[in-house]
């Protein structure tokens, strides 16, 4: 995303005192770059990312669909 858009979003979060959204914006924008830059170190040390461990997936217990829950992750 363009830096101006990120800047405006962060300022809006500050006005609303919404720390959680600020963190999510930063994670979405910076996290992929950090992982890319640290990939050789992660590989060398055998460190897995949350995505590689499957921690970015929504857990659906057995019978999820039959219980009538709405799946907002898809």
VOBA-1610 file (N, C-alpha, C; in pm, whole numbers, padded with zeros to 5 digits, always signed):
BEGIN
Unk+00083-00120+00000Unk+00000+00000+00000Unk+00087+00124+00000Unk+00026+00230-00044Unk+00096+00357-00049Unk+00115+00412+00093Unk+00235+00467+00121Unk+00261+00520+00255Unk+00159+00623+00303Unk+00106+00705+00214Unk+00007+00806+00255Unk-00119+00740+00312Unk-00159+00631+00252Unk-00279+00560+00297Unk-00254+00499+00435Unk-00138+00437+00450Unk-00102+00379+00580Unk-00095+00489+00686Unk-00034+00602+00651Unk-00024+00715+00742Unk-00162+00760+00788Unk-00254+00775+00693Unk-00390+00819+00727Unk-00460+00717+00816Unk-00441+00589+00786Unk-00504+00484+00866Unk-00450+00485+01009Unk-00319+00501+01023Unk-00260+00505+01157Unk-00307+00627+01235Unk-00320+00740+01167Unk-00369+00862+01234Unk-00515+00844+01278Unk-00594+00778+01195Unk-00734+00752+01232Unk-00740+00661+01355Unk-00655+00560+01356Unk-00649+00470+01473Unk-00613+00547+01599Unk-00520+00641+01585Unk-00478+00719+01702Unk-00591+00807+01751Unk-00662+00870+01658Unk-00776+00955+01697Unk-00880+00875+01773Unk-00898+00751+01732Unk-00997+00665+01796Unk-00939+00589+01915Unk-00810+00609+01939Unk-00740+00539+02047Unk-00754+00387+02030Unk-00738+00340+01906Unk-00758+00200+01870Unk-00623+00132+01846Unk-00560+00092+01954Unk-00428+00030+01947Unk-00431-00101+01869Unk-00535-00181+01889Unk-00543-00312+01822Unk-00541-00297+01671Unk-00616-00202+01618Unk-00617-00181+01473Unk-00482-00131+01424Unk-00416-00048+01504Unk-00283+00000+01468Unk-00188-00118+01451Unk-00190-00209+01545Unk-00102-00327+01538Unk-00136-00410+01416Unk-00263-00429+01389Unk-00304-00510+01272Unk-00258-00447+01141Unk-00268-00315+01131Unk-00222-00246+01011Unk-00072-00265+00993Unk+00002-00246+01100Unk+00147-00263+01092Unk+00185-00407+01058Unk+00116-00502+01119Unk+00144-00643+01088Unk+00120-00672+00941Unk+00009-00622+00888Unk-00026-00650+00749Unk+00074-00588+00653Unk+00127-00471+00687Unk+00217-00401+00598Unk+00363-00439+00616Unk+00406-00465+00737Unk+00548-00484+00766Unk+00586-00632+00778Unk+00497-00714+00830Unk+00528-00854+00857Unk+00583-00929+00734Unk+00519-00919+00617Unk+00573-00992+00501Unk+00717-00951+00467Unk+00746-00823+00479Unk+00882-00775+00451Unk+00982-00830+00553Unk+00945-00828+00680Unk+01034-00878+00785Unk+01063-01027+00763Unk+00960-01105+00734Unk+00979-01249+00710Unk+01071-01270+00590Unk+01048-01194+00484Unk+01132-01205+00364Unk+01278-01177+00396Unk+01303-01072+00470Unk+01440-01033+00502Unk+01506-01131+00600Unk+01428-01190+00687Unk+01484-01281+00787Unk+01480-01428+00745Unk+01428-01457+00627Unk+01412-01596+00582Unk+01541-01677+00596Unk+01658-01627+00551Unk+01780-01708+00568Unk+01810-01741+00714Unk+01792-01645+00802Unk+01817-01668+00945Unk+01717-01767+01002Unk+01590-01750+00967Unk+01487-01843+01014Unk+01519-01985+00970Unk+01558-02000+00843Unk+01592-02132+00791Unk+01714-02190+00863Unk+01817-02107+00881Unk+01940-02153+00947Unk+01913-02200+01089Unk+01827-02129+01160Unk+01800-02162+01299Unk+01685-02260+01317Unk+01619-02297+01207Unk+01508-02391+01215Unk+01385-02333+01280Unk+01364-02203+01262Unk+01248-02136+01320Unk+01136-02131+01217Unk+01020-02180+01254Unk+00903-02178+01167Unk+00819-02055+01194Unk+00757-02004+01088Unk+00665-01892+01104Unk+00530-01946+01151Unk+00445-01860+01204Unk+00310-01905+01243Unk+00236-01970+01126Unk+00255-01918+01005Unk+00189-01975+00887Unk+00239-02116+00859Unk+00369-02138+00872Unk+00426-02270+00849Unk+00379-02371+00953Unk+00345-02323+01071Unk+00294-02410+01178Unk+00143-02428+01171Unk+00079-02358+01077Unk-00066-02367+01063Unk-00142-02284+01164Unk-00074-02192+01231Unk-00140-02112+01334Unk-00219-01995+01276Unk-00214-01978+01145Unk-00291-01872+01082Unk-00426-01923+01032Unk-00455-02048+01058Unk-00581-02109+01013Unk-00685-02104+01124Unk-00810-02095+01084Unk-00921-02096+01179Unk-00951-02241+01215Unk-00953-02272+01344Unk-00984-02407+01389Unk-01134-02430+01379Unk-01172-02539+01316Unk-01313-02575+01304Unk-01333-02712+01368Unk-01400-02717+01482Unk-01423-02845+01547Unk-01511-02936+01463Unk-01504-03066+01493Unk-01587-03164+01422Unk-01734-03124+01433Unk-01804-03128+01323Unk-01946-03092+01323Unk-01969-02942+01312Unk-01867-02868+01278Unk-01876-02721+01268Unk-01995-02680+01182Unk-02004-02733+01061Unk-02111-02691+00969Unk-02248-02735+01019Unk-02256-02852+01078Unk-02386-02903+01122Unk-02440-02828+01243Unk-02355-02752+01312Unk-02401-02677+01428Unk-02458-02541+01389Unk-02451-02508+01260Unk-02511-02384+01213Unk-02426-02261+01234Unk-02297-02278+01263Unk-02209-02162+01277Unk-02183-02100+01140Unk-02167-01972+01136Unk-02135-01904+01010Unk-01983-01893+01000Unk-01928-01932+00887Unk-01785-01927+00866Unk-01749-01795+00800Unk-01697-01700+00876Unk-01663-01570+00820Unk-01521-01567+00766Unk-01446-01675+00783Unk-01307-01677+00738Unk-01295-01706+00589Unk-01399-01753+00526Unk-01389-01785+00383Unk-01454-01681+00297
//
